[in-house]
Amino acid sequence: MNGQRLVDRLLANVGIIVWSGTMACLFGTGWNINRFPIRERITHFRETLVIGILFFVIFLLLAMIYGAFTISVLRSTQLALNQILSLFITDFVMYCSISLFSGNWNGRYLCLVFPLQCIVAVLFSRITERLYFCRNNPQKTVIIDDAHKGIRQMIHDRGLDRKYNVVREVTVDEFLQSKDSILSAAEVFFTSGMHSHDRNTIIKYCVEKDKEAYVIPLIGDMIMSSASPVHMLHIPVFRVERYHPTLLYFAGKRIFDIFFSAAALILLSPAMAVISAMIWLHDKGPVFYRQRRLTKDGKEFYILKFRSMRTDAEKDGIARLSTGTADDRITPVGRVIRKIRADELPQLINILKGDMSIVGPRPERPEIATDYETRMPEFRLRLQVKAGLTGYAQVYGRYNSTPYDKLLMDLNYIAHPGLIRDFGLCLATIRVLLEPESTAGIEEGTTADTDTELIHEQADVVSDTTEGINKEDKEKDMQKCSQFSSRVE
């Protein structure tokens, strides 16, 4: 790490501490002013300090989960929204905790503190964004890409061209032939979909020359990420095995599932009753929609949802995925409950029964899963864990993400089980629900069969199980990639 990078990280950490401390001071001061008369405020400084420290810790953890400090990759509006959401949850948790201990439920101070925090968050986001990009020019970037032909466009669409200036796109062969000149001309490298031997060679060169490398992983990479080191044979050994977390994790996860689903059903029962009445009154049809899905080890169960489409939505027997707001099969009531994801609420019953978990890969239809597995057998690896109401792919992907990409994200979750991570994904889901693009549909007219065709082609292109790929095979793969990318786009 060079000196400039070390200074930047130090400044960033100091800024995070100062910013979190400022928010804690605002909350603590507001509570102190509301709780005590003027003459007693100084004498209760210790209690105010303790409250400020607790606020600082909770807010810092939530801000890390929501990415409220990732200035380099998020726009100022996204930063501000992430900070405001973190502040709202922290204020609510602190208010409930203080009120329970003190017995005083007067929360008038929040009416002043929270708006002030929001104003400061917006100002902070805009100022820090300008300071960051005034100090840091876009990094010269090279894309070494044999499969995904849209990385440059994705960088632009997400506003990352302020950080990464793509100066060149090369193939693996071009890089290996002119590696010294390419490495000297850029600071950052993106690699995607290439043979593992070529990819590892490129990473070694980047590490040696102190260059950043971003790798879009393959299925084998995700599986290997779960490996644990074993001391045997007097040489480095990695052990890779099927999903086998500790009994403590299994017990804790199930207790959390039962407690959360039962509490949510009780609290949301009035809202669920209203939704049920609205669905029935609209067309006198069934309130719930039952469909066969797969969960752990391929076990079939019937998932429950509030019906949001006409009763004849799939009268021809062909499974059609929703096209979002443009789908004429969705009822007026269905549009509303889909918008706020309320159609998923009956799945709390599935969780309470043990068919599903709060966090896990989303359950797939048996017939669609079978089609996927004919050309991508690794798809069944998702079934190592129970299906979930939310998951890694739902938080960091989109509804219209490709099945292959969702598989990679699900395998990422399976490779690193943990209750803290599950809790973090639950909190991150709140942010996703506020994003309109999270409910975006797919291209109109797409069926399960066409979706299967896409995953078949992508599995062919990025498969990492073939050894000894020659130049002719690579050229064929690149042609397939171009056809696949144009269809997805």
C-alpha positions as semicolon CSV with decimal commas, in nm:
position;residue;x (nm);y (nm);z (nm)
1;M;0,000;0,000;0,000
2;N;0,151;0,337;-0,099
3;G;0,153;0,645;0,123
4;Q;-0,129;0,821;-0,061
5;R;-0,364;0,528;-0,016
6;L;-0,278;0,505;0,354
7;V;-0,349;0,877;0,405
8;D;-0,682;0,847;0,221
9;R;-0,796;0,558;0,437
10;L;-0,691;0,738;0,753
11;L;-0,885;1,048;0,652
12;A;-1,189;0,837;0,566
13;N;-1,186;0,663;0,906
14;V;-1,148;0,994;1,088
15;G;-1,436;1,139;0,885
16;I;-1,662;0,843;0,970
17;I;-1,587;0,877;1,342
18;V;-1,646;1,253;1,341
19;W;-1,968;1,218;1,141
20;S;-2,108;0,942;1,365
21;G;-2,008;1,141;1,673
22;T;-2,193;1,447;1,540
23;M;-2,514;1,249;1,497
24;A;-2,473;1,105;1,849
25;C;-2,425;1,455;1,991
26;L;-2,741;1,579;1,821
27;F;-2,947;1,295;1,965
28;G;-2,795;1,314;2,313
29;T;-2,836;1,692;2,330
30;G;-3,197;1,672;2,216
31;W;-3,276;1,407;2,477
32;N;-3,103;1,605;2,753
33;I;-3,288;1,927;2,670
34;N;-3,623;1,746;2,658
35;R;-3,566;1,542;2,975
36;F;-3,421;1,788;3,226
37;P;-3,474;2,153;3,330
38;I;-3,203;2,401;3,235
39;R;-3,032;2,394;3,576
40;E;-3,006;2,013;3,583
41;R;-2,875;1,952;3,232
42;I;-2,507;1,981;3,319
43;T;-2,541;1,757;3,625
44;H;-2,682;1,478;3,403
45;F;-2,391;1,492;3,159
46;R;-2,288;1,134;3,243
47;E;-2,625;0,988;3,142
48;T;-2,617;1,194;2,823
49;L;-2,267;1,069;2,745
50;V;-2,373;0,704;2,787
51;I;-2,672;0,758;2,556
52;G;-2,446;0,927;2,303
53;I;-2,200;0,636;2,305
54;L;-2,481;0,380;2,257
55;F;-2,620;0,586;1,969
56;F;-2,272;0,608;1,814
57;V;-2,226;0,229;1,819
58;I;-2,572;0,142;1,682
59;F;-2,560;0,407;1,411
60;L;-2,210;0,306;1,303
61;L;-2,315;-0,060;1,266
62;L;-2,628;0,028;1,067
63;A;-2,439;0,273;0,847
64;M;-2,188;0,000;0,762
65;I;-2,471;-0,240;0,672
66;Y;-2,644;0,016;0,449
67;G;-2,322;0,144;0,289
68;A;-2,382;0,497;0,418
69;F;-2,014;0,588;0,391
70;T;-1,924;0,440;0,051
71;I;-1,863;0,779;-0,107
72;S;-1,657;0,643;-0,395
73;V;-1,929;0,421;-0,543
74;L;-2,261;0,587;-0,451
75;R;-2,414;0,915;-0,559
76;S;-2,477;1,179;-0,291
77;T;-2,855;1,116;-0,303
78;Q;-2,803;0,745;-0,235
79;L;-2,559;0,823;0,044
80;A;-2,805;1,063;0,204
81;L;-3,091;0,812;0,182
82;N;-2,878;0,537;0,335
83;Q;-2,773;0,767;0,618
84;I;-3,128;0,885;0,681
85;L;-3,251;0,526;0,698
86;S;-2,970;0,440;0,942
87;L;-3,057;0,745;1,152
88;F;-3,429;0,664;1,154
89;I;-3,374;0,309;1,280
90;T;-3,115;0,422;1,536
91;D;-3,344;0,699;1,667
92;F;-3,632;0,452;1,694
93;V;-3,425;0,188;1,877
94;M;-3,278;0,445;2,116
95;Y;-3,619;0,603;2,184
96;C;-3,781;0,267;2,265
97;S;-3,490;0,156;2,483
98;I;-3,473;0,481;2,682
99;S;-3,851;0,495;2,724
100;L;-3,868;0,135;2,850
101;F;-3,601;0,196;3,112
102;S;-3,721;0,539;3,223
103;G;-4,097;0,493;3,183
104;N;-4,112;0,832;3,008
105;W;-4,252;0,795;2,654
106;N;-4,232;1,165;2,570
107;G;-4,069;1,170;2,227
108;R;-4,121;1,532;2,129
109;Y;-3,746;1,584;2,102
110;L;-3,738;1,348;1,801
111;C;-3,961;1,589;1,608
112;L;-3,672;1,836;1,616
113;V;-3,371;1,603;1,627
114;F;-3,458;1,377;1,331
115;P;-3,531;1,656;1,076
116;L;-3,208;1,828;1,187
117;Q;-3,018;1,502;1,141
118;C;-3,166;1,462;0,791
119;I;-3,060;1,813;0,690
120;V;-2,707;1,754;0,819
121;A;-2,696;1,415;0,639
122;V;-2,786;1,573;0,303
123;L;-2,527;1,850;0,349
124;F;-2,262;1,602;0,461
125;S;-2,324;1,376;0,161
126;R;-2,294;1,657;-0,091
127;I;-1,988;1,813;0,068
128;T;-1,796;1,488;0,115
129;E;-1,878;1,377;-0,240
130;R;-1,732;1,698;-0,383
131;L;-1,427;1,682;-0,159
132;Y;-1,362;1,318;-0,250
133;F;-1,377;1,368;-0,626
134;C;-1,179;1,693;-0,608
135;R;-0,903;1,502;-0,432
136;N;-0,930;1,180;-0,634
137;N;-0,932;1,172;-1,013
138;P;-1,098;0,877;-1,193
139;Q;-0,867;0,576;-1,194
140;K;-0,748;0,455;-1,532
141;T;-0,921;0,121;-1,584
142;V;-0,874;-0,173;-1,820
143;I;-1,142;-0,437;-1,873
144;I;-1,007;-0,785;-1,946
145;D;-1,328;-0,949;-2,050
146;D;-1,404;-1,273;-2,234
147;A;-1,769;-1,319;-2,136
148;H;-1,959;-1,013;-2,009
149;K;-1,961;-0,750;-2,282
150;G;-2,148;-0,489;-2,080
151;I;-1,907;-0,404;-1,797
152;R;-1,825;-0,060;-1,940
153;Q;-2,196;0,018;-1,973
154;M;-2,270;-0,108;-1,621
155;I;-1,997;0,119;-1,483
156;H;-2,156;0,414;-1,663
157;D;-2,515;0,329;-1,565
158;R;-2,425;0,312;-1,195
159;G;-2,236;0,641;-1,200
160;L;-1,904;0,468;-1,140
161;D;-1,735;0,638;-1,433
162;R;-1,651;0,916;-1,187
163;K;-1,424;0,664;-1,016
164;Y;-1,323;0,434;-1,302
165;N;-1,214;0,579;-1,636
166;V;-1,218;0,286;-1,878
167;V;-0,929;0,354;-2,114
168;R;-0,914;0,016;-2,284
169;E;-1,085;-0,320;-2,328
170;V;-0,865;-0,618;-2,413
171;T;-0,894;-0,993;-2,443
172;V;-0,689;-1,232;-2,232
173;D;-0,450;-1,302;-2,516
174;E;-0,395;-0,932;-2,581
175;F;-0,318;-0,873;-2,215
176;L;-0,074;-1,162;-2,188
177;Q;0,109;-1,049;-2,501
178;S;0,147;-0,685;-2,385
179;K;0,110;-0,716;-2,010
180;D;0,391;-0,479;-1,913
181;S;0,265;-0,187;-2,122
182;I;-0,100;-0,246;-2,019
183;L;-0,012;-0,273;-1,648
184;S;0,189;0,048;-1,658
185;A;-0,093;0,238;-1,831
186;A;-0,371;0,160;-1,581
187;E;-0,445;0,143;-1,209
188;V;-0,750;-0,085;-1,197
189;F;-0,840;-0,404;-1,384
190;F;-1,174;-0,582;-1,422
191;T;-1,172;-0,951;-1,518
192;S;-1,469;-1,163;-1,613
193;G;-1,564;-1,507;-1,738
194;M;-1,221;-1,633;-1,838
195;H;-1,052;-1,965;-1,774
196;S;-0,925;-1,992;-1,417
197;H;-0,563;-2,040;-1,528
198;D;-0,564;-1,714;-1,727
199;R;-0,750;-1,532;-1,451
200;N;-0,501;-1,643;-1,185
201;T;-0,209;-1,536;-1,404
202;I;-0,357;-1,187;-1,442
203;I;-0,421;-1,156;-1,067
204;K;-0,061;-1,249;-0,989
205;Y;0,065;-0,976;-1,220
206;C;-0,172;-0,721;-1,060
207;V;-0,064;-0,809;-0,707
208;E;0,303;-0,798;-0,804
209;K;0,265;-0,451;-0,960
210;D;0,037;-0,317;-0,681
211;K;-0,269;-0,282;-0,906
212;E;-0,632;-0,322;-0,799
213;A;-0,813;-0,616;-0,959
214;Y;-1,190;-0,673;-0,950
215;V;-1,288;-1,029;-1,039
216;I;-1,637;-1,129;-1,147
217;P;-1,639;-1,481;-1,001
218;L;-1,739;-1,815;-1,148
219;I;-1,932;-2,089;-0,972
220;G;-1,614;-2,268;-0,868
221;D;-1,483;-1,948;-0,710
222;M;-1,792;-1,920;-0,494
223;I;-1,760;-2,280;-0,380
224;M;-1,391;-2,233;-0,299
225;S;-1,468;-1,922;-0,094
226;S;-1,620;-2,152;0,170
227;A;-1,297;-2,350;0,207
228;S;-1,133;-2,372;0,548
229;P;-0,756;-2,418;0,598
230;V;-0,646;-2,752;0,744
231;H;-0,303;-2,823;0,894
232;M;-0,200;-3,161;0,754
233;L;0,057;-3,321;0,521
234;H;0,298;-3,036;0,612
235;I;0,166;-2,832;0,319
236;P;-0,119;-2,580;0,281
237;V;-0,450;-2,767;0,243
238;F;-0,803;-2,634;0,196
239;R;-1,105;-2,842;0,295
240;V;-1,419;-2,794;0,086
241;E;-1,742;-2,966;0,192
242;R;-2,117;-2,939;0,167
243;Y;-2,301;-2,680;0,374
244;H;-2,251;-2,790;0,737
245;P;-2,279;-2,498;0,981
246;T;-2,264;-2,546;1,357
247;L;-2,558;-2,675;1,560
248;L;-2,556;-2,344;1,746
249;Y;-2,618;-2,161;1,418
250;F;-2,899;-2,403;1,321
251;A;-3,067;-2,360;1,660
252;G;-3,026;-1,983;1,664
253;K;-3,157;-1,949;1,308
254;R;-3,467;-2,158;1,380
255;I;-3,542;-1,972;1,704
256;F;-3,512;-1,643;1,517
257;D;-3,742;-1,774;1,241
258;I;-4,010;-1,882;1,487
259;F;-3,994;-1,566;1,697
260;F;-3,987;-1,328;1,401
261;S;-4,262;-1,498;1,198
262;A;-4,495;-1,538;1,498
263;A;-4,446;-1,177;1,610
264;A;-4,489;-1,046;1,254
265;L;-4,810;-1,246;1,202
266;I;-4,957;-1,106;1,523
267;L;-4,857;-0,747;1,451
268;L;-4,956;-0,756;1,084
269;S;-5,278;-0,956;1,121
270;P;-5,503;-0,644;1,089
271;A;-5,326;-0,540;0,768
272;M;-5,343;-0,894;0,632
273;A;-5,716;-0,905;0,707
274;V;-5,771;-0,581;0,514
275;I;-5,569;-0,709;0,216
276;S;-5,766;-1,035;0,215
277;A;-6,096;-0,846;0,210
278;M;-5,979;-0,619;-0,075
279;I;-5,871;-0,915;-0,289
280;W;-6,198;-1,101;-0,234
281;L;-6,417;-0,795;-0,292
282;H;-6,243;-0,716;-0,623
283;D;-6,334;-1,035;-0,811
284;K;-6,470;-1,276;-0,547
285;G;-6,178;-1,507;-0,625
286;P;-5,946;-1,691;-0,384
287;V;-5,743;-1,474;-0,149
288;F;-5,431;-1,689;-0,142
289;Y;-5,217;-1,823;-0,424
290;R;-5,052;-2,161;-0,366
291;Q;-4,768;-2,288;-0,580
292;R;-4,522;-2,579;-0,559
293;R;-4,169;-2,470;-0,475
294;L;-3,842;-2,634;-0,371
295;T;-3,664;-2,593;-0,039
296;K;-3,374;-2,769;0,137
297;D;-3,254;-3,094;-0,026
298;G;-3,516;-3,063;-0,301
299;K;-3,815;-3,105;-0,070
300;E;-4,136;-2,974;-0,227
301;F;-4,380;-2,749;-0,043
302;Y;-4,663;-2,512;-0,130
303;I;-4,567;-2,148;-0,097
304;L;-4,838;-1,903;0,009
305;K;-4,889;-1,556;-0,135
306;F;-5,169;-1,307;-0,155
307;R;-5,314;-1,342;-0,505
308;S;-5,211;-1,040;-0,712
309;M;-5,307;-1,165;-1,062
310;R;-5,624;-1,277;-1,235
311;T;-5,730;-1,632;-1,166
312;D;-5,660;-1,723;-1,533
313;A;-5,308;-1,571;-1,539
314;E;-5,154;-1,899;-1,659
315;K;-5,457;-2,070;-1,810
316;D;-5,246;-2,217;-2,094
317;G;-5,017;-2,390;-1,843
318;I;-4,707;-2,193;-1,943
319;A;-4,516;-2,033;-1,656
320;R;-4,476;-1,665;-1,738
321;L;-4,269;-1,435;-1,521
322;S;-4,412;-1,097;-1,428
323;T;-4,324;-0,799;-1,649
324;G;-4,383;-0,556;-1,361
325;T;-4,627;-0,267;-1,390
326;A;-4,680;-0,343;-1,763
327;D;-4,828;-0,686;-1,688
328;D;-5,203;-0,673;-1,764
329;R;-5,261;-0,991;-1,562
330;I;-5,204;-0,800;-1,237
331;T;-5,522;-0,679;-1,067
332;P;-5,558;-0,324;-0,930
333;V;-5,527;-0,458;-0,576
334;G;-5,231;-0,666;-0,687
335;R;-5,046;-0,359;-0,814
336;V;-5,070;-0,199;-0,473
337;I;-4,963;-0,498;-0,267
338;R;-4,681;-0,582;-0,509
339;K;-4,555;-0,225;-0,485
340;I;-4,509;-0,259;-0,110
341;R;-4,425;-0,633;-0,125
342;A;-4,728;-0,714;0,090
343;D;-4,813;-1,009;-0,137
344;E;-4,526;-1,198;0,031
345;L;-4,668;-1,171;0,385
346;P;-4,844;-1,513;0,392
347;Q;-4,501;-1,674;0,358
348;L;-4,460;-1,600;0,729
349;I;-4,684;-1,906;0,774
350;N;-4,442;-2,113;0,565
351;I;-4,158;-1,992;0,787
352;L;-4,347;-2,077;1,106
353;K;-4,417;-2,428;0,971
354;G;-4,049;-2,479;0,891
355;D;-4,076;-2,495;0,510
356;M;-3,880;-2,171;0,474
357;S;-3,647;-1,947;0,669
358;I;-3,635;-1,569;0,701
359;V;-3,305;-1,557;0,509
360;G;-3,210;-1,793;0,228
361;P;-3,229;-1,840;-0,150
362;R;-3,573;-1,771;-0,293
363;P;-3,765;-2,094;-0,366
364;E;-3,789;-2,199;-0,730
365;R;-4,055;-2,398;-0,916
366;P;-3,960;-2,767;-0,962
367;E;-4,015;-2,764;-1,339
368;I;-3,805;-2,451;-1,392
369;A;-3,530;-2,578;-1,163
370;T;-3,519;-2,905;-1,360
371;D;-3,476;-2,715;-1,687
372;Y;-3,195;-2,506;-1,541
373;E;-3,015;-2,813;-1,409
374;T;-3,008;-2,987;-1,747
375;R;-2,737;-2,748;-1,865
376;M;-2,614;-2,607;-1,534
377;P;-2,607;-2,889;-1,276
378;E;-2,461;-2,651;-1,018
379;F;-2,804;-2,487;-0,990
380;R;-2,908;-2,760;-0,747
381;L;-2,641;-2,642;-0,501
382;R;-2,886;-2,372;-0,394
383;L;-3,084;-2,647;-0,223
384;Q;-2,821;-2,699;0,047
385;V;-3,020;-2,460;0,268
386;K;-3,384;-2,377;0,330
387;A;-3,551;-2,135;0,095
388;G;-3,592;-1,786;0,237
389;L;-3,823;-1,487;0,242
390;T;-3,527;-1,261;0,169
391;G;-3,167;-1,333;0,082
392;Y;-2,837;-1,213;-0,053
393;A;-2,964;-1,218;-0,413
394;Q;-3,273;-1,016;-0,317
395;V;-3,067;-0,751;-0,137
396;Y;-2,780;-0,712;-0,384
397;G;-2,947;-0,829;-0,705
398;R;-3,268;-0,731;-0,878
399;Y;-3,590;-0,910;-0,971
400;N;-3,473;-0,920;-1,333
401;S;-3,115;-1,031;-1,259
402;T;-3,015;-1,335;-1,466
403;P;-3,062;-1,675;-1,297
404;Y;-2,688;-1,740;-1,327
405;D;-2,604;-1,420;-1,138
406;K;-2,863;-1,503;-0,872
407;L;-2,702;-1,846;-0,836
408;L;-2,363;-1,684;-0,774
409;M;-2,513;-1,460;-0,506
410;D;-2,696;-1,751;-0,340
411;L;-2,374;-1,956;-0,332
412;N;-2,199;-1,657;-0,178
413;Y;-2,454;-1,662;0,105
414;I;-2,430;-2,038;0,152
415;A;-2,049;-2,022;0,167
416;H;-2,049;-1,787;0,467
417;P;-2,330;-1,874;0,714
418;G;-2,370;-1,663;1,025
419;L;-2,644;-1,516;1,244
420;I;-2,489;-1,170;1,229
421;R;-2,489;-1,185;0,850
422;D;-2,853;-1,300;0,849
423;F;-2,948;-1,010;1,073
424;G;-2,759;-0,770;0,847
425;L;-2,946;-0,899;0,540
426;C;-3,278;-0,853;0,720
427;L;-3,192;-0,490;0,792
428;A;-3,062;-0,436;0,437
429;T;-3,395;-0,567;0,303
430;I;-3,566;-0,257;0,444
431;R;-3,357;-0,040;0,213
432;V;-3,439;-0,263;-0,085
433;L;-3,812;-0,227;-0,022
434;L;-3,775;0,149;-0,064
435;E;-3,609;0,114;-0,406
436;P;-3,861;0,108;-0,697
437;E;-3,622;-0,084;-0,927
438;S;-3,625;-0,379;-0,686
439;T;-3,973;-0,468;-0,814
440;A;-3,896;-0,411;-1,182
441;G;-4,026;-0,681;-1,410
442;I;-3,857;-0,862;-1,696
443;E;-3,906;-0,812;-2,065
444;E;-4,270;-0,849;-2,169
445;G;-4,363;-1,191;-2,297
446;T;-4,076;-1,375;-2,134
447;T;-4,166;-1,726;-2,022
448;A;-3,990;-1,986;-1,817
449;D;-3,871;-2,147;-2,140
450;T;-3,704;-1,833;-2,274
451;D;-3,550;-1,769;-1,934
452;T;-3,411;-2,122;-1,944
453;E;-3,259;-2,060;-2,286
454;L;-3,071;-1,759;-2,151
455;I;-2,933;-1,946;-1,855
456;H;-2,829;-2,232;-2,082
457;E;-2,626;-1,998;-2,301
458;Q;-2,472;-1,817;-2,008
459;A;-2,378;-2,143;-1,843
460;D;-2,205;-2,250;-2,163
461;V;-2,011;-1,926;-2,190
462;V;-1,887;-1,888;-1,833
463;S;-1,851;-2,254;-1,739
464;D;-1,535;-2,305;-1,538
465;T;-1,530;-2,684;-1,551
466;T;-1,358;-2,723;-1,887
467;E;-0,982;-2,766;-1,889
468;G;-0,740;-2,673;-2,167
469;I;-0,947;-2,420;-2,360
470;N;-0,771;-2,342;-2,686
471;K;-0,781;-2,027;-2,892
472;E;-1,050;-2,153;-3,130
473;D;-1,279;-2,244;-2,840
474;K;-1,231;-1,897;-2,689
475;E;-1,334;-1,731;-3,015
476;K;-1,651;-1,941;-3,026
477;D;-1,728;-1,852;-2,665
478;M;-1,688;-1,483;-2,738
479;Q;-1,937;-1,508;-3,025
480;K;-2,185;-1,675;-2,789
481;C;-2,124;-1,399;-2,534
482;S;-2,212;-1,128;-2,783
483;Q;-2,537;-1,304;-2,877
484;F;-2,626;-1,364;-2,511
485;S;-2,552;-1,006;-2,404
486;S;-2,766;-0,858;-2,683
487;R;-3,059;-1,077;-2,579
488;V;-3,030;-0,990;-2,210
489;E;-3,001;-0,618;-2,282
